């Protein structure tokens, strides 16, 4: 089964923290991970201005090299942290960008031209 890099929820209500884990793909959200890769704390302390994230960059790169697939939220964190580049294969496009790419693809244009050529033209 494929390994995924995803977050699991921990902490009390209104004070959540997220563990970044390497987990078997079909397991539930808070299942026992194969490895704990990092901790993300979105809580900003009073007087502070940053959120806290602690992770093992070497282990994350290892899991990515072995073929683990990160979730969308993990991809965003890894891009913000500089571990993944913005054009990485894990980067998902927004719906608008995907629609633009689909409309501008050369294969789609070629298919539309073939369909237009096959349709009988009516003469008036």
N, CA and C atoms as an extended XYZ file, in Angstrom:
372
Properties=species:S:1:pos:R:3:atomname:S:1:resname:S:1:resid:I:1 pbc="F F F"
N         0.844       -1.184        0.000 N   UNK     1
C         0.000        0.000        0.000 CA  UNK     1
C         0.889        1.247        0.000 C   UNK     1
N         0.447        2.289       -0.628 N   UNK     2
C         1.224        3.523       -0.753 CA  UNK     2
C         1.283        4.268        0.580 C   UNK     2
N         2.398        4.916        0.799 N   UNK     3
C         2.592        5.703        2.012 CA  UNK     3
C         2.223        7.141        1.715 C   UNK     3
N         1.506        7.760        2.653 N   UNK     4
C         1.117        9.158        2.520 CA  UNK     4
C         1.762        9.956        3.639 C   UNK     4
N         2.089       11.206        3.345 N   UNK     5
C         2.547       12.132        4.382 CA  UNK     5
C         1.368       13.053        4.645 C   UNK     5
N         0.806       12.949        5.842 N   UNK     6
C        -0.378       13.743        6.150 CA  UNK     6
C        -0.372       14.153        7.607 C   UNK     6
N        -1.349       14.970        7.981 N   UNK     7
C        -1.410       15.489        9.345 CA  UNK     7
C        -2.454       14.739       10.161 C   UNK     7
N        -2.156       14.554       11.435 N   UNK     8
C        -3.125       14.011       12.374 CA  UNK     8
C        -3.374       15.062       13.458 C   UNK     8
N        -4.594       15.085       13.965 N   UNK     9
C        -5.023       16.115       14.902 CA  UNK     9
C        -4.779       15.653       16.333 C   UNK     9
N        -4.193       16.541       17.136 N   UNK    10
C        -3.967       16.270       18.557 CA  UNK    10
C        -4.272       17.533       19.342 C   UNK    10
N        -4.305       17.428       20.651 N   UNK    11
C        -4.551       18.591       21.496 CA  UNK    11
C        -6.008       18.690       21.906 C   UNK    11
N        -6.286       19.685       22.730 N   UNK    12
C        -7.651       19.847       23.220 CA  UNK    12
C        -8.436       20.765       22.291 C   UNK    12
N        -9.712       20.869       22.552 N   UNK    13
C       -10.603       21.693       21.738 CA  UNK    13
C       -10.143       23.153       21.769 C   UNK    13
N       -10.182       23.814       20.637 N   UNK    14
C        -9.752       25.197       20.460 CA  UNK    14
C        -8.255       25.408       20.689 C   UNK    14
N        -7.488       24.357       20.778 N   UNK    15
C        -6.026       24.469       20.938 CA  UNK    15
C        -5.368       23.260       20.275 C   UNK    15
N        -5.695       23.066       18.997 N   UNK    16
C        -5.218       21.903       18.256 CA  UNK    16
C        -3.760       22.058       17.832 C   UNK    16
N        -3.074       20.934       17.780 N   UNK    17
C        -1.771       20.865       17.141 CA  UNK    17
C        -1.842       19.715       16.140 C   UNK    17
N        -0.985       19.747       15.152 N   UNK    18
C        -1.011       18.737       14.105 CA  UNK    18
C         0.343       18.058       14.018 C   UNK    18
N         0.310       16.733       13.993 N   UNK    19
C         1.530       15.960       13.774 CA  UNK    19
C         1.612       15.637       12.292 C   UNK    19
N         2.770       15.842       11.704 N   UNK    20
C         3.008       15.471       10.310 CA  UNK    20
C         3.595       14.073       10.333 C   UNK    20
N         2.854       13.121        9.746 N   UNK    21
C         3.195       11.705        9.854 CA  UNK    21
C         3.356       11.064        8.492 C   UNK    21
N         4.136        9.997        8.454 N   UNK    22
C         4.157        9.080        7.317 CA  UNK    22
C         3.271        7.907        7.715 C   UNK    22
N         2.176        7.708        6.961 N   UNK    23
C         1.161        6.715        7.321 CA  UNK    23
C         0.822        5.889        6.081 C   UNK    23
N         0.474        4.621        6.294 N   UNK    24
C        -0.032        3.795        5.202 CA  UNK    24
C        -1.269        4.470        4.620 C   UNK    24
N        -1.422        4.427        3.302 N   UNK    25
C        -2.455        5.184        2.607 CA  UNK    25
C        -3.881        4.926        3.034 C   UNK    25
N        -4.240        3.711        3.341 N   UNK    26
C        -5.634        3.380        3.642 CA  UNK    26
C        -6.018        3.492        5.102 C   UNK    26
N        -5.128        3.925        5.951 N   UNK    27
C        -5.405        3.983        7.382 CA  UNK    27
C        -6.198        5.233        7.737 C   UNK    27
N        -6.839        5.222        8.889 N   UNK    28
C        -7.654        6.366        9.320 CA  UNK    28
C        -6.777        7.552        9.701 C   UNK    28
N        -7.389        8.723        9.882 N   UNK    29
C        -6.650        9.976       10.079 CA  UNK    29
C        -5.700        9.923       11.266 C   UNK    29
N        -6.152        9.433       12.406 N   UNK    30
C        -5.327        9.427       13.605 CA  UNK    30
C        -4.708        8.051       13.872 C   UNK    30
N        -4.495        7.271       12.822 N   UNK    31
C        -3.907        5.941       12.977 CA  UNK    31
C        -2.451        6.047       13.423 C   UNK    31
N        -1.946        4.951       13.927 N   UNK    32
C        -0.551        4.924       14.354 CA  UNK    32
C         0.362        5.110       13.142 C   UNK    32
N         1.220        6.121       13.188 N   UNK    33
C         2.050        6.414       12.012 CA  UNK    33
C         3.252        5.484       11.893 C   UNK    33
N         3.773        5.388       10.683 N   UNK    34
C         5.026        4.675       10.477 CA  UNK    34
C         6.169        5.500       11.071 C   UNK    34
N         6.048        6.840       10.970 N   UNK    35
C         7.073        7.719       11.525 CA  UNK    35
C         6.493        9.113       11.725 C   UNK    35
N         6.861        9.738       12.842 N   UNK    36
C         6.497       11.129       13.109 CA  UNK    36
C         7.555       12.011       12.459 C   UNK    36
N         7.116       12.881       11.537 N   UNK    37
C         8.054       13.713       10.783 CA  UNK    37
C         8.124       15.142       11.285 C   UNK    37
N         7.087       15.601       11.966 N   UNK    38
C         7.106       16.979       12.446 CA  UNK    38
C         5.866       17.327       13.230 C   UNK    38
N         5.886       18.515       13.830 N   UNK    39
C         4.756       19.021       14.605 CA  UNK    39
C         4.479       20.447       14.155 C   UNK    39
N         3.201       20.713       13.838 N   UNK    40
C         2.770       22.043       13.409 CA  UNK    40
C         1.794       22.582       14.447 C   UNK    40
N         2.126       23.747       15.021 N   UNK    41
C         1.278       24.395       16.019 CA  UNK    41
C         0.790       25.720       15.439 C   UNK    41
N        -0.472       25.773       14.980 N   UNK    42
C        -0.971       26.999       14.358 CA  UNK    42
C        -1.307       28.104       15.351 C   UNK    42
N        -1.211       27.817       16.648 N   UNK    43
C        -1.532       28.796       17.676 CA  UNK    43
C        -0.426       29.851       17.758 C   UNK    43
N        -0.826       31.128       17.708 N   UNK    44
C         0.116       32.234       17.847 CA  UNK    44
C         0.040       32.714       19.291 C   UNK    44
N         1.134       32.620       20.063 N   UNK    45
C         1.085       33.034       21.462 CA  UNK    45
C         0.864       34.544       21.591 C   UNK    45
N         0.361       34.951       22.765 N   UNK    46
C         0.118       36.363       23.021 CA  UNK    46
C         1.441       37.120       22.923 C   UNK    46
N         1.436       38.178       22.146 N   UNK    47
C         2.648       38.960       21.959 CA  UNK    47
C         3.544       38.426       20.860 C   UNK    47
N         3.212       37.275       20.316 N   UNK    48
C         4.011       36.700       19.238 CA  UNK    48
C         3.383       37.008       17.894 C   UNK    48
N         4.083       36.687       16.838 N   UNK    49
C         3.527       36.931       15.512 CA  UNK    49
C         3.781       35.785       14.543 C   UNK    49
N         4.251       34.635       15.036 N   UNK    50
C         4.537       33.515       14.148 CA  UNK    50
C         3.937       32.224       14.682 C   UNK    50
N         3.631       31.343       13.759 N   UNK    51
C         3.185       30.000       14.097 CA  UNK    51
C         4.420       29.108       14.167 C   UNK    51
N         4.321       27.994       14.877 N   UNK    52
C         5.484       27.146       15.114 CA  UNK    52
C         5.381       25.856       14.311 C   UNK    52
N         6.482       25.497       13.677 N   UNK    53
C         6.562       24.200       13.014 CA  UNK    53
C         7.953       23.619       13.257 C   UNK    53
N         7.968       22.350       13.657 N   UNK    54
C         9.230       21.640       13.884 CA  UNK    54
C         9.172       20.377       13.032 C   UNK    54
N        10.181       20.165       12.209 N   UNK    55
C        10.171       18.965       11.392 CA  UNK    55
C        11.576       18.491       11.091 C   UNK    55
N        11.645       17.247       10.663 N   UNK    56
C        12.912       16.644       10.274 CA  UNK    56
C        12.975       16.666        8.744 C   UNK    56
N        13.725       17.619        8.207 N   UNK    57
C        13.798       17.812        6.760 CA  UNK    57
C        14.384       16.581        6.079 C   UNK    57
N        15.400       15.990        6.676 N   UNK    58
C        16.036       14.811        6.073 CA  UNK    58
C        15.050       13.656        5.940 C   UNK    58
N        14.250       13.428        6.980 N   UNK    59
C        13.304       12.315        6.948 CA  UNK    59
C        12.158       12.592        5.974 C   UNK    59
N        11.731       13.846        5.875 N   UNK    60
C        10.676       14.190        4.914 CA  UNK    60
C        11.192       13.966        3.499 C   UNK    60
N        12.410       14.400        3.219 N   UNK    61
C        12.998       14.191        1.886 CA  UNK    61
C        13.179       12.704        1.597 C   UNK    61
N        13.526       11.928        2.633 N   UNK    62
C        13.656       10.484        2.450 CA  UNK    62
C        12.320        9.884        2.014 C   UNK    62
N        11.252       10.203        2.745 N   UNK    63
C         9.947        9.624        2.430 CA  UNK    63
C         9.473       10.064        1.046 C   UNK    63
N         9.746       11.304        0.664 N   UNK    64
C         9.372       11.765       -0.667 CA  UNK    64
C        10.165       11.021       -1.745 C   UNK    64
N        11.444       10.736       -1.462 N   UNK    65
C        12.267       10.023       -2.437 CA  UNK    65
C        11.845        8.567       -2.590 C   UNK    65
N        11.266        7.990       -1.544 N   UNK    66
C        10.827        6.603       -1.594 CA  UNK    66
C         9.483        6.471       -2.311 C   UNK    66
N         8.779        7.607       -2.483 N   UNK    67
C         7.512        7.564       -3.215 CA  UNK    67
C         6.301        7.923       -2.390 C   UNK    67
N         6.490        8.436       -1.185 N   UNK    68
C         5.349        8.839       -0.369 CA  UNK    68
C         4.697       10.076       -0.994 C   UNK    68
N         3.375       10.125       -0.925 N   UNK    69
C         2.617       11.237       -1.499 CA  UNK    69
C         2.102       12.136       -0.389 C   UNK    69
N         2.454       13.419       -0.378 N   UNK    70
C         1.953       14.312        0.666 CA  UNK    70
C         0.530       14.783        0.368 C   UNK    70
N        -0.223       15.063        1.429 N   UNK    71
C        -1.560       15.612        1.264 CA  UNK    71
C        -1.456       17.073        0.846 C   UNK    71
N        -2.574       17.670        0.444 N   UNK    72
C        -2.564       19.060       -0.018 CA  UNK    72
C        -2.074       20.016        1.067 C   UNK    72
N        -2.564       19.827        2.285 N   UNK    73
C        -2.167       20.730        3.360 CA  UNK    73
C        -0.688       20.580        3.690 C   UNK    73
N        -0.165       19.376        3.620 N   UNK    74
C         1.262       19.164        3.869 CA  UNK    74
C         2.091       19.777        2.742 C   UNK    74
N         1.612       19.681        1.500 N   UNK    75
C         2.328       20.297        0.377 CA  UNK    75
C         2.440       21.802        0.595 C   UNK    75
N         1.369       22.437        1.057 N   UNK    76
C         1.404       23.876        1.319 CA  UNK    76
C         2.457       24.219        2.373 C   UNK    76
N         2.493       23.434        3.454 N   UNK    77
C         3.484       23.678        4.502 CA  UNK    77
C         4.908       23.462        3.986 C   UNK    77
N         5.109       22.412        3.205 N   UNK    78
C         6.442       22.122        2.688 CA  UNK    78
C         6.901       23.192        1.706 C   UNK    78
N         5.971       23.764        0.949 N   UNK    79
C         6.330       24.861        0.044 CA  UNK    79
C         6.682       26.117        0.837 C   UNK    79
N         5.918       26.397        1.891 N   UNK    80
C         6.220       27.568        2.720 CA  UNK    80
C         7.570       27.413        3.414 C   UNK    80
N         7.911       26.181        3.785 N   UNK    81
C         9.175       25.922        4.459 CA  UNK    81
C        10.354       25.796        3.521 C   UNK    81
N        10.114       25.780        2.221 N   UNK    82
C        11.201       25.695        1.259 CA  UNK    82
C        11.680       24.290        0.971 C   UNK    82
N        10.968       23.285        1.437 N   UNK    83
C        11.366       21.903        1.180 CA  UNK    83
C        10.956       21.493       -0.230 C   UNK    83
N         9.766       21.926       -0.659 N   UNK    84
C         9.295       21.674       -2.017 CA  UNK    84
C         9.293       22.978       -2.801 C   UNK    84
N         9.579       22.882       -4.066 N   UNK    85
C         9.485       24.041       -4.953 CA  UNK    85
C         8.029       24.219       -5.373 C   UNK    85
N         7.672       25.417       -5.826 N   UNK    86
C         6.295       25.700       -6.219 CA  UNK    86
C         5.862       24.873       -7.419 C   UNK    86
N         6.765       24.473       -8.273 N   UNK    87
C         6.408       23.685       -9.451 CA  UNK    87
C         6.606       22.190       -9.260 C   UNK    87
N         6.602       21.722       -8.045 N   UNK    88
C         6.856       20.307       -7.777 CA  UNK    88
C         5.706       19.452       -8.306 C   UNK    88
N         5.950       18.161       -8.554 N   UNK    89
C         4.878       17.304       -9.064 CA  UNK    89
C         3.754       17.099       -8.047 C   UNK    89
N         4.002       17.398       -6.786 N   UNK    90
C         2.968       17.242       -5.764 CA  UNK    90
C         2.056       18.453       -5.699 C   UNK    90
N         2.499       19.569       -6.308 N   UNK    91
C         1.726       20.803       -6.254 CA  UNK    91
C         0.454       20.639       -7.071 C   UNK    91
N        -0.693       20.871       -6.441 N   UNK    92
C        -1.957       20.777       -7.143 CA  UNK    92
C        -2.393       22.157       -7.591 C   UNK    92
N        -2.992       22.215       -8.740 N   UNK    93
C        -3.466       23.489       -9.267 CA  UNK    93
C        -4.842       23.789       -8.695 C   UNK    93
N        -5.155       25.056       -8.591 N   UNK    94
C        -6.497       25.428       -8.177 CA  UNK    94
C        -7.455       25.090       -9.315 C   UNK    94
N        -8.738       25.127       -9.042 N   UNK    95
C        -9.726       24.759      -10.051 CA  UNK    95
C        -9.658       25.691      -11.257 C   UNK    95
N        -9.449       26.986      -11.012 N   UNK    96
C        -9.368       27.940      -12.125 CA  UNK    96
C        -8.143       27.667      -12.992 C   UNK    96
N        -6.998       27.408      -12.356 N   UNK    97
C        -5.783       27.130      -13.108 CA  UNK    97
C        -5.919       25.839      -13.906 C   UNK    97
N        -6.539       24.820      -13.305 N   UNK    98
C        -6.722       23.557      -14.005 CA  UNK    98
C        -7.628       23.739      -15.222 C   UNK    98
N        -8.666       24.566      -15.086 N   UNK    99
C        -9.564       24.816      -16.210 CA  UNK    99
C        -8.839       25.559      -17.328 C   UNK    99
N        -7.999       26.533      -16.952 N   UNK   100
C        -7.220       27.260      -17.956 CA  UNK   100
C        -6.280       26.306      -18.693 C   UNK   100
N        -5.601       25.434      -17.947 N   UNK   101
C        -4.680       24.487      -18.570 CA  UNK   101
C        -5.420       23.533      -19.501 C   UNK   101
N        -6.610       23.120      -19.065 N   UNK   102
C        -7.384       22.191      -19.872 CA  UNK   102
C        -7.832       22.853      -21.172 C   UNK   102
N        -8.287       24.105      -21.080 N   UNK   103
C        -8.766       24.807      -22.269 CA  UNK   103
C        -7.628       25.133      -23.229 C   UNK   103
N        -6.446       25.365      -22.704 N   UNK   104
C        -5.334       25.746      -23.565 CA  UNK   104
C        -4.498       24.561      -24.045 C   UNK   104
N        -4.893       23.342      -23.692 N   UNK   105
C        -4.080       22.190      -24.097 CA  UNK   105
C        -4.199       21.951      -25.599 C   UNK   105
N        -3.089       21.609      -26.261 N   UNK   106
C        -3.117       21.406      -27.713 CA  UNK   106
C        -3.963       20.203      -28.124 C   UNK   106
N        -4.037       19.172      -27.302 N   UNK   107
C        -4.825       17.995      -27.666 CA  UNK   107
C        -6.311       18.326      -27.679 C   UNK   107
N        -6.759       19.143      -26.736 N   UNK   108
C        -8.168       19.529      -26.701 CA  UNK   108
C        -8.520       20.354      -27.932 C   UNK   108
N        -7.633       21.275      -28.320 N   UNK   109
C        -7.875       22.087      -29.514 CA  UNK   109
C        -7.930       21.204      -30.763 C   UNK   109
N        -7.051       20.220      -30.851 N   UNK   110
C        -7.036       19.318      -31.997 CA  UNK   110
C        -8.323       18.499      -32.058 C   UNK   110
N        -8.807       18.038      -30.916 N   UNK   111
C       -10.061       17.283      -30.883 CA  UNK   111
C       -11.235       18.141      -31.335 C   UNK   111
N       -11.254       19.399      -30.903 N   UNK   112
C       -12.329       20.288      -31.318 CA  UNK   112
C       -12.294       20.532      -32.820 C   UNK   112
N       -11.107       20.654      -33.393 N   UNK   113
C       -10.981       20.850      -34.838 CA  UNK   113
C       -11.473       19.621      -35.596 C   UNK   113
N       -11.157       18.426      -35.097 N   UNK   114
C       -11.598       17.189      -35.746 CA  UNK   114
C       -13.118       17.080      -35.680 C   UNK   114
N       -13.703       17.404      -34.535 N   UNK   115
C       -15.163       17.352      -34.403 CA  UNK   115
C       -15.825       18.345      -35.348 C   UNK   115
N       -15.255       19.538      -35.455 N   UNK   116
C       -15.824       20.554      -36.352 CA  UNK   116
C       -15.741       20.096      -37.797 C   UNK   116
N       -14.670       19.412      -38.166 N   UNK   117
C       -14.500       18.950      -39.543 CA  UNK   117
C       -15.481       17.814      -39.864 C   UNK   117
N       -15.809       16.995      -38.897 N   UNK   118
C       -16.708       15.857      -39.116 CA  UNK   118
C       -18.174       16.269      -39.225 C   UNK   118
N       -18.531       17.365      -38.594 N   UNK   119
C       -19.933       17.794      -38.614 CA  UNK   119
C       -20.296       18.269      -40.019 C   UNK   119
N       -21.436       17.796      -40.533 N   UNK   120
C       -21.853       18.247      -41.855 CA  UNK   120
C       -22.243       19.731      -41.814 C   UNK   120
N       -21.795       20.443      -42.797 N   UNK   121
C       -22.118       21.862      -42.855 CA  UNK   121
C       -23.418       22.033      -43.629 C   UNK   121
N       -24.306       22.848      -43.126 N   UNK   122
C       -25.572       23.111      -43.801 CA  UNK   122
C       -25.421       24.318      -44.697 C   UNK   122
N       -25.889       24.203      -45.907 N   UNK   123
C       -25.815       25.338      -46.825 CA  UNK   123
C       -27.176       25.973      -46.968 C   UNK   123
N       -27.248       27.265      -46.960 N   UNK   124
C       -28.518       27.949      -47.068 CA  UNK   124
C       -28.622       28.716      -48.348 C   UNK   124
